[in-house]
Amino acid sequence: MGIKTITAAQLRRQMGSSNLVLIDLRSPGEYRQEHLPGTHNCPYEYIEQWKYMLPEKKKIILICEYGNLSMRAAKRLDQEGVEAYSLIGGMHAWKG
């Protein structure tokens, strides 16, 4: 499949779609400080537990602070056949 990415501008245009599942990979503390509306907090270190709960027919968007962790998670999920998108630049880009 290959690692897929999405820009903050592209995500803004798609926000509110029932086809999106937003996953915030940051710690619960970082998530509590700020997060995108409708985002689920699934810290990266617990990926082995939550990756099996991802819906198959939805667009999975992975979010972290700067985009590095979401790229790593997208690569890991891609190796297991899960199509997920990394938000380029993470929350930093979203706040722009």
N, C-alpha and C positions, 0 to 999 in steps of 0.2 A: 504494500500500500504506500508506504513512505510517510514521513512526518509532514503534517499539514499545519499551516499557520493562518492566523487571522489578525488583521490590524485593529486598532481601537476604533477607527472610523468605520470599518466594515461591521464590527460588532455593534456599534451604536445603531446602525441602520437595521440590524436584525433583532435588537432588544425587544422583548415583549412577545416574540414568536413562541408558540407552544412547542415548537420543534427543538428548542435549545435546552440544554442542561449545562448550567454553569457550575464548575467545580473550582473552589478556592483551595489551593494546596498549602496555604500558609498555616501557621500555628493558630490555635483558637484565640490567643491573645491578640495577634495581628488582625485576625478576622473580626474580632469584636470592635477594634478601633475603627475599621472601615472595610466595607466590602460592597460589591455591586448588588443591586436589588435582585432577589431571587436566587442568589448564589448559595450553594451547599458547601459547608466547610468540611473538606476531606483531606486532612494533612497528608503530605507526601509520604511521610514515614510509615503511614498505615495503608499504603496502596495495595498491599497484598490482601487486606481485609475488604476494602471497598470496591476494588476493580470488578469484582464479580456481580455487583449490584447495578452496574451501568446499563441503562436501557439500550437495546440494539438499534432501534429505528429513530434515534434522536441524534442531533448534532451536539457532541460533547466538546465544551470549551474549557480548557484548563488555564487557570489564572494563578500567578504568583506575584512577587513584588516587582521583579525586573524582566521576567521571561525566561530566565535560565532554568529554573526548576520545572516550569511547565514544559519546556523543550525536552528535558530529561524524562519527564513522565510520559509525554506524547511518544517519545521513542520507545520507551518500555512497553506502553500499551500497544503500539503498532506491532512490536515483535510478537505480541500475543493475539494479533488479529483484530484489535479494537481501534476503530477510526476515531481519533481525537485531535482537536486543534489547539495549538499553543497560542495564547495571546501575546503577540510580539510586544516586548517592552513592559508587559505585565501591568500592574496597577499604576506604576510610574507613568506609562504611556497613556493609560486611561485618564489620569488626572491632568495630563498634558500640559 
